[in-house]
């Protein structure tokens, strides 16, 4: 009998979290989807794995037996996949780089150029991820390294280095009353409906709603989107506003949407992330070093959201 490893990962997440809600947030899936997958696994195995109650999900005896063996099995399988993909990348002289939206802004071409100087004959394969996967494929091993926005769910299990920060602005419908202001205090946006990432993205969604910077004020969500084009359309059509990096004014300019600086809200951080196992992988580390050596925006440029500056990147590593 063949069992999809995704079903096993879903089972293990529920076993470790104890509730479907927390497990769904960790896995970036909806709760109904997770429930369906658990039932599918139980049907395949012919055993009830959880006893369900209002208090959560408790493992049955067959569930405990499966949960005891799964971590080692999945870790071994992940290692097999990683080594196989890495061998394929070496054979093709290709590095897979996941990214979110505009990646590292104007620094991205310079990073790639620096990497190819360090690794002659190699090429970088850029793979864009939707907002439903804030790790840009790194958590699942689909890419070797990723350029993304911090924080994101699962970050603590990976290595990360901050490349630069930039202010968060607000994207508004062009005719919005606040669009005439030069700078908008964040407090003045609290009662506005926001265009948000899917709930399953957890910390990523909360960061872009500035959930921890509202003094407990409730959040209004006017629309949920997973891709930049859908995000822009929702804003232009008046379903809500959204916090965005200052650079979005350059990378995602379109009719019907205007961007304004915001005061009273923290900045956004752009980082590079890689798996702990790749601390000693020369090709991955060459890319990380190319990222850290790339110029970062000066303070003035970061405040205006323009240019890339000439300062030297000094990212800080977070241990897993």
Long-range contacts (C-beta under 8 A, 24 or more apart in sequence): 1-44, 3-41, 3-44, 3-45, 5-74, 5-77, 6-37, 7-37, 7-38, 7-40, 7-41, 7-44, 8-41, 8-70, 8-73, 8-74, 9-74, 10-34, 10-37, 10-38, 10-41, 11-38, 11-41, 11-49, 11-63, 11-66, 11-67, 11-70, 12-67, 12-70, 12-71, 12-74, 14-38, 14-50, 14-57, 15-50, 15-57, 15-59, 15-63, 15-67, 18-56, 18-57, 18-58, 19-56, 19-57, 20-57, 24-200, 25-153, 25-199, 25-200, 25-202, 26-153, 26-154, 26-202, 27-200, 28-132, 28-133, 28-134, 28-153, 28-198, 28-200, 28-201, 28-202, 29-200, 30-200, 78-141, 79-277, 81-141, 82-141, 82-275, 82-277, 85-141, 85-144, 86-144, 86-281, 89-144, 89-283, 90-283, 93-119, 93-121, 93-122, 93-123, 94-122, 94-123, 94-124, 94-125, 95-119, 95-122, 95-123, 95-124, 95-125, 95-144, 95-145, 95-283, 95-284, 95-287, 96-125, 96-127, 96-137, 96-142, 96-143, 96-144, 96-145, 97-124, 97-125, 97-126, 97-127, 97-143, 97-144, 97-145, 97-146, 97-147, 97-287, 98-127, 98-128, 98-129, 98-135, 98-136, 98-137, 98-138, 98-142, 98-143, 98-145, 98-146, 98-147, 98-148, 99-126, 99-127, 99-128, 99-129, 99-136, 99-146, 99-147, 99-148, 100-128, 100-129, 100-131, 100-134, 100-136, 100-146, 100-147, 100-148, 100-149, 101-128, 101-149, 101-228, 101-248, 101-251, 101-252, 102-245, 102-247, 102-248, 102-251, 102-252, 103-147, 103-148, 104-147, 104-163, 104-164, 104-270, 104-272, 104-291, 104-294, 105-166, 105-247, 105-251, 105-270, 105-308, 106-307, 106-308, 107-163, 107-164, 107-294, 107-295, 107-296, 107-308, 108-147, 110-294, 110-295, 111-147, 111-287, 111-290, 111-291, 111-294, 112-290, 114-290, 114-293, 114-294, 115-286, 115-287, 115-290, 118-286, 118-289, 118-290, 119-283, 119-286, 122-283, 124-287, 130-226, 130-227, 131-197, 131-198, 131-201, 131-204, 131-225, 131-226, 131-227, 132-197, 132-198, 132-200, 132-201, 132-226, 134-197, 134-201, 134-203, 134-204, 135-273, 138-273, 138-274, 138-275, 141-275, 144-274, 144-278, 144-281, 144-283, 144-284, 144-287, 145-272, 145-273, 145-274, 145-278, 145-284, 145-287, 145-288, 146-272, 146-273, 146-274, 147-270, 147-271, 147-272, 147-291, 148-270, 148-271, 148-273, 149-204, 149-207, 149-245, 149-268, 149-269, 149-270, 149-271, 150-269, 150-270, 150-271, 151-203, 151-204, 151-207, 151-269, 152-201, 152-203, 152-204, 153-201, 153-202, 153-203, 153-204, 155-203, 155-273, 155-318, 156-318, 156-320, 157-276, 157-320, 158-273, 158-274, 158-275, 158-276, 158-320, 159-273, 159-274, 159-275, 159-276, 159-278, 159-279, 159-317, 159-318, 159-319, 159-320, 160-271, 160-272, 160-273, 160-317, 160-318, 161-271, 161-272, 161-273, 161-288, 161-291, 161-292, 161-315, 161-316, 161-317, 161-318, 162-269, 162-270, 162-271, 162-315, 162-316, 163-270, 163-271, 163-272, 163-291, 163-292, 163-294, 163-296, 163-313, 163-315, 164-269, 164-270, 164-296, 164-297, 164-302, 164-313, 165-267, 165-268, 165-269, 165-270, 165-302, 166-245, 166-246, 166-247, 166-267, 166-268, 166-270, 166-297, 166-302, 166-305, 167-245, 167-246, 167-261, 167-262, 167-267, 167-268, 167-302, 167-303, 167-305, 168-210, 168-243, 168-244, 168-245, 168-246, 168-262, 168-265, 168-266, 168-267, 168-268, 169-243, 169-244, 169-245, 169-246, 169-248, 169-249, 169-259, 169-260, 169-261, 169-262, 169-305, 170-241, 170-242, 170-243, 170-244, 170-259, 170-260, 170-262, 171-232, 171-235, 171-241, 171-242, 171-243, 171-244, 171-248, 171-252, 171-257, 171-258, 171-259, 172-235, 172-241, 172-257, 172-258, 172-259, 172-260, 173-235, 173-236, 173-237, 173-238, 173-241, 173-256, 173-257, 173-258, 174-236, 174-255, 174-256, 174-257, 174-258, 176-241, 176-258, 178-260, 179-258, 179-260, 181-260, 182-260, 182-261, 183-260, 183-261, 183-262, 183-263, 184-260, 184-261, 184-262, 184-263, 185-262, 185-263, 185-264, 186-210, 186-213, 186-262, 186-263, 186-264, 186-265, 187-264, 189-241, 189-262, 190-214, 190-217, 191-220, 192-220, 192-240, 192-241, 193-220, 193-221, 193-222, 193-223, 193-239, 193-240, 193-241, 194-219, 194-220, 194-221, 194-222, 194-240, 194-241, 194-242, 194-243, 195-221, 195-222, 195-223, 195-224, 195-225, 195-231, 195-234, 195-235, 195-239, 195-240, 195-241, 195-242, 196-221, 196-223, 196-224, 196-225, 196-240, 196-242, 197-224, 197-225, 197-226, 198-224, 198-226, 199-224, 208-242, 208-243, 208-244, 209-243, 210-243, 210-265, 210-266, 213-264, 213-265, 213-266, 228-252, 232-257, 245-270, 245-305, 246-302, 246-304, 246-305, 247-305, 249-305, 250-305, 250-306, 259-305, 261-303, 261-305, 267-302, 271-315, 272-315, 276-320, 291-315
